[in-house]
């Protein structure tokens, strides 16, 4: 049974509260109400809800206690932890979503409109003012949760909500896909950075040896997280290879261990590291990133990431006329499409063939600090 009551607001306008009560065998089994500014809207809602509640199992579903998006994310993280740890970026993103206003909403509230609204909020100053690509990553990571929550745990989620939201955002003109970087360091920029790092090593010999880290990253094409995980036990001396553990991959990261060839320059730099710890480069990836960012700021270099050394290293090998399989044996790429994003050629030949800093990197002294040796 449904009733609609008109009520006067303090501003003199009228609101209409529609209430639905359902009884079975003399006992009330369900109650729901909504308030509208127009009576016609209230009547339309009553007709729609009564039709929906008349379907088999509808009352049971309506009475179920919903789960919040935060609860769904927490359950997802707990389940995934049993299989493999998530990457730090995905983990941080999901935790941020769970702590936002979106995390307080129930599963039944998840629809395309809500997801579009969240993406627009993220791109707004109030939500962080992020780029569309970052908002797209948020939706992608949340989508991984929703894709499991409905079929595996029975949460009430509109099946096509995420796909519809992405379609709407695309039609609104937002490019949610990550942009391909084509930034490579110049020799002049590397000269400034390495002089800066050399000065730090002179003043603080036990600090992170960014000379070695920079040179190895460039010639090996390895990411900073991979470099700091490499152990002496991971080396194949005969094949001049290294086992890169948990290599980043769109479909898999944890457990994705790949043997990668080390070019002579990278192999030589690595051999100058002291063999006193299991790790070859016993530094924190976060500290390496912070040191790089701070140095770029100090010497006036804009928009150059440590990861751009990998771009430079892969592009250098192609400029030296290496073929795709040979470059892939160094970079660890599985296909040309993914490798193409790292390839931005400037010409032919090896620009580092007579690079003065190569010998300086080899000769740079190493002194591990007490904190590193613990």
C-alpha positions in Angstrom: 0.0 0.0 0.0 1.3 3.4 -0.9 0.5 6.9 0.4 1.5 10.4 -0.7 1.5 13.2 1.8 1.9 16.9 1.0 4.0 19.0 3.5 4.7 22.7 3.6 8.3 23.7 3.8 9.6 26.6 5.8 10.1 28.6 2.5 6.4 28.2 1.6 6.9 25.5 -1.1 5.3 22.1 -0.9 7.0 18.7 -0.8 5.4 15.3 -1.4 6.5 12.3 0.6 5.7 9.0 -1.0 5.6 6.0 1.4 5.3 2.3 0.5 4.3 -0.3 3.2 4.0 -4.0 2.3 2.4 -6.5 4.6 2.2 -10.3 4.6 -0.1 -12.3 6.9 -0.9 -9.1 8.8 2.8 -8.3 9.5 4.7 -5.5 7.8 7.6 -6.9 5.8 8.8 -3.8 4.0 8.7 0.0 4.2 10.3 2.7 2.1 9.8 6.4 1.5 11.0 9.2 -0.7 10.4 12.9 -0.8 9.8 14.8 -4.1 9.2 18.4 -5.1 6.3 17.5 -7.5 3.4 15.2 -6.9 3.6 13.7 -10.4 7.2 12.6 -9.6 6.1 11.0 -6.4 3.3 9.1 -8.2 5.7 7.9 -10.9 8.2 6.7 -8.2 5.4 4.8 -6.4 4.3 3.0 -9.7 7.9 2.1 -10.5 8.8 0.8 -7.1 5.6 -1.2 -6.6 6.2 -2.8 -10.0 9.8 -3.6 -9.0 8.8 -4.9 -5.5 6.2 -7.2 -7.1 9.0 -9.3 -8.7 10.0 -12.6 -7.1 12.6 -12.1 -4.4 12.5 -8.3 -4.7 11.4 -7.7 -1.1 14.2 -10.0 0.2 16.7 -8.1 -1.8 15.4 -4.7 -0.7 15.6 -5.8 2.9 19.2 -7.1 2.7 21.8 -5.1 4.5 24.0 -3.5 1.8 27.8 -3.4 1.9 29.6 -0.1 1.4 32.2 0.3 -1.3 34.8 0.5 1.5 33.7 -2.9 2.8 33.9 -4.3 -0.7 37.4 -2.9 -1.2 38.5 -4.2 2.2 37.2 -7.7 1.3 38.9 -7.5 -2.1 42.3 -6.6 -0.5 42.0 -9.4 2.0 41.2 -12.0 -0.7 43.9 -10.8 -3.0 46.5 -10.9 -0.2 45.9 -14.6 0.0 47.0 -15.0 -3.6 49.5 -12.3 -4.2 50.2 -8.8 -2.8 49.0 -5.9 -4.9 51.3 -3.4 -6.4 51.8 -0.3 -4.3 50.0 2.0 -6.8 46.9 -0.1 -6.9 46.9 -0.6 -3.2 47.2 3.1 -2.5 44.5 4.0 -5.0 42.0 1.6 -3.6 42.6 2.7 0.0 42.2 6.4 -1.1 38.9 5.5 -2.8 37.7 3.7 0.3 38.4 6.7 2.4 36.7 9.1 0.1 32.9 9.9 0.0 32.5 7.1 -2.5 33.6 4.5 0.1 30.6 5.3 2.3 28.0 4.5 -0.4 26.2 1.1 -0.6 26.6 -1.4 -3.3 23.1 -0.8 -4.5 24.0 2.9 -5.1 26.7 2.0 -7.7 25.7 3.1 -11.1 27.2 4.8 -14.1 26.0 8.2 -13.0 27.7 7.9 -9.6 31.0 6.7 -11.2 31.0 9.6 -13.7 30.3 12.0 -10.9 33.3 10.6 -8.9 35.6 10.9 -11.9 34.6 14.5 -12.5 35.1 15.2 -8.7 38.6 13.7 -8.9 39.4 16.0 -11.8 38.0 19.0 -9.9 40.1 21.0 -7.4 38.0 19.6 -4.5 38.9 16.0 -5.4 42.6 16.6 -6.0 42.6 18.3 -9.5 44.1 15.1 -11.1 44.5 14.5 -14.8 41.9 12.5 -16.6 44.4 9.7 -16.9 44.7 9.5 -13.1 40.9 9.5 -12.7 40.8 6.7 -15.4 43.3 4.7 -13.3 41.0 5.1 -10.2 38.1 3.7 -12.2 40.2 0.9 -13.5 41.3 -0.2 -10.1 37.8 0.1 -8.7 36.5 -1.8 -11.7 38.7 -4.7 -10.6 36.9 -4.8 -7.3 33.4 -4.5 -8.8 34.0 -7.2 -11.4 34.5 -9.7 -8.5 32.1 -8.3 -5.9 28.9 -9.0 -7.9 29.5 -12.6 -9.2 31.6 -13.8 -6.3 30.0 -12.2 -3.2 26.5 -11.4 -4.4 26.6 -7.7 -4.0 24.0 -5.7 -5.8 26.0 -3.8 -8.5 24.7 -2.7 -11.8 26.6 -5.0 -14.2 27.4 -2.4 -16.9 27.9 0.6 -14.6 31.7 0.9 -15.2 31.5 0.4 -18.9 28.7 3.0 -19.3 30.6 5.5 -17.1 33.7 5.2 -19.3 31.6 5.6 -22.4 30.0 8.8 -21.0 33.4 10.3 -20.0 34.8 9.6 -23.4 31.8 11.3 -25.1 32.3 14.3 -22.8 35.8 14.6 -24.3 37.9 13.1 -21.5 40.8 10.9 -22.5 41.1 8.5 -19.6 43.9 6.5 -21.0 47.5 7.0 -19.8 49.5 9.2 -22.1 52.7 7.9 -23.5 55.8 9.7 -22.3 58.5 10.5 -24.9 60.9 12.3 -22.4 64.5 11.3 -22.6 67.4 13.0 -20.7 69.9 14.9 -22.7 73.6 14.6 -22.2 73.7 18.1 -20.8 71.0 17.2 -18.3 72.8 14.1 -17.2 76.0 16.1 -16.9 74.3 18.5 -14.5 72.7 15.7 -12.5 75.8 13.5 -12.2 77.9 16.5 -11.1 75.3 17.2 -8.4 75.4 13.5 -7.3 79.2 13.5 -7.3 79.2 16.5 -5.0 76.8 14.7 -2.6 79.0 11.6 -2.6 82.1 13.7 -1.7 80.3 15.3 1.2 78.3 12.3 2.4 80.1 9.1 1.1 77.5 6.8 2.8 74.5 8.3 1.0 72.7 6.6 -1.9 75.2 6.2 -4.7 73.1 7.9 -7.3 76.0 7.8 -9.8 75.9 4.0 -9.8 72.1 3.9 -9.7 71.8 6.3 -12.7 74.3 4.6 -14.8 72.9 1.1 -14.1 69.3 2.2 -14.8 70.3 3.8 -18.1 72.4 0.9 -19.4 70.3 -2.0 -18.0 66.9 -0.4 -18.8 65.7 -1.6 -15.3 63.1 0.2 -13.2 64.2 1.6 -9.8 62.1 -1.0 -7.8 63.6 -3.8 -9.8 67.1 -2.5 -9.3 66.8 -2.4 -5.5 65.4 -5.9 -5.4 68.2 -7.6 -7.4 70.4 -9.9 -5.4 73.8 -11.4 -6.1 72.1 -14.8 -6.1 69.9 -13.6 -9.0 72.9 -13.4 -11.4 73.8 -15.8 -14.2 77.5 -15.1 -14.6 77.9 -17.3 -17.7 74.9 -15.9 -19.5 75.5 -12.4 -18.2 71.8 -12.3 -17.1 69.9 -11.2 -14.1 66.6 -12.6 -12.8 64.3 -9.6 -12.4 61.7 -10.6 -9.8 58.1 -9.4 -9.9 58.6 -7.5 -13.1 55.8 -5.1 -13.8 53.3 -6.4 -16.4 49.7 -5.4 -17.2 48.4 -8.8 -16.4 50.7 -9.9 -13.7 53.4 -8.4 -11.4 53.9 -10.5 -8.3 55.6 -13.8 -9.3 56.4 -12.5 -12.8 60.1 -13.4 -12.6 62.0 -12.8 -15.9 65.6 -13.4 -16.9 67.0 -10.3 -18.6 70.4 -9.9 -20.4 72.7 -7.1 -19.1 74.6 -5.1 -21.7 78.4 -4.9 -21.0 78.1 -1.3 -19.5 75.4 -2.4 -17.0 77.3 -5.6 -16.1 80.5 -3.6 -15.4 78.8 -1.0 -13.2 77.1 -3.8 -11.2 80.4 -5.6 -10.6 81.8 -2.5 -8.8 79.2 -2.8 -6.0 80.5 -4.4 -2.8 79.4 -8.0 -2.1 78.5 -7.6 1.5 74.7 -7.8 1.4 72.3 -10.0 -0.5 71.1 -7.0 -2.5 73.4 -5.6 -5.1 72.0 -2.1 -4.8 70.8 -2.1 -1.1 68.8 1.1 -1.3 65.1 2.0 -0.9 63.3 2.6 -4.2 61.4 5.5 -2.6 64.6 7.1 -1.4 66.1 6.8 -4.9 63.1 8.5 -6.4 63.2 11.3 -3.8 66.9 11.8 -4.4 66.3 12.1 -8.2 63.4 14.5 -7.8 65.3 16.7 -5.4 68.3 16.8 -7.7 66.3 17.7 -10.7 64.8 20.6 -8.8 68.2 21.7 -7.5 69.8 21.8 -11.0 66.8 23.3 -12.7 65.7 20.3 -14.8 61.9 20.1 -15.4 59.7 17.0 -16.0 62.4 14.3 -16.0 61.6 11.1 -14.1 64.0 8.4 -13.0 61.9 6.1 -15.1 62.8 8.1 -18.2 66.2 6.5 -18.0 64.5 3.2 -19.0 63.0 5.0 -22.0 66.5 6.3 -22.9 68.1 2.9 -22.5 65.6 1.1 -24.7 65.7 3.8 -27.4 69.5 3.7 -27.3 69.6 0.0 -28.1 67.4 0.5 -31.2 69.6 3.5 -32.2 72.5 1.0 -32.1 70.6 -1.2 -34.6 69.6 -3.9 -32.2 66.6 -5.9 -33.4 63.4 -6.3 -31.5 64.1 -9.8 -29.9 67.6 -8.6 -28.8 66.2 -5.4 -27.2 63.4 -7.4 -25.6 66.0 -9.8 -24.0 67.3 -6.7 -22.1 64.1 -4.8 -21.4 62.0 -7.8 -20.6 59.1 -6.7 -22.9 56.9 -9.5 -24.2 55.6 -7.8 -27.3 56.4 -5.0 -29.7 53.3 -2.9 -28.8 54.3 -2.5 -25.2 58.0 -1.9 -26.2 57.0 0.7 -28.7 56.0 3.1 -25.9 59.6 3.1 -24.7 61.1 3.7 -28.1 61.7 7.4 -29.1 64.6 7.5 -31.5 66.9 10.5 -32.0 69.2 9.1 -34.7 71.6 6.3 -35.2 74.7 5.1 -33.3 75.6 5.0 -29.6 75.5 8.5 -28.1 77.2 7.1 -25.0 80.1 5.4 -26.9 82.6 8.0 -25.6 80.6 9.3 -22.6 83.0 10.7 -20.1 80.8 9.9 -17.2 80.9 6.1 -17.8 84.4 5.8 -16.4 83.6 8.2 -13.6 80.7 6.0 -12.6 82.9 2.9 -12.7 85.6 4.5 -10.5 83.1 6.2 -8.1 83.9 4.8 -4.6 81.2 2.9 -2.6 80.7 3.2 1.1 77.5 1.7 2.6 76.1 3.4 5.6 75.3 1.8 8.9 71.6 2.0 8.2 72.1 0.1 4.9 74.1 -2.6 6.5 71.5 -3.4 9.2 
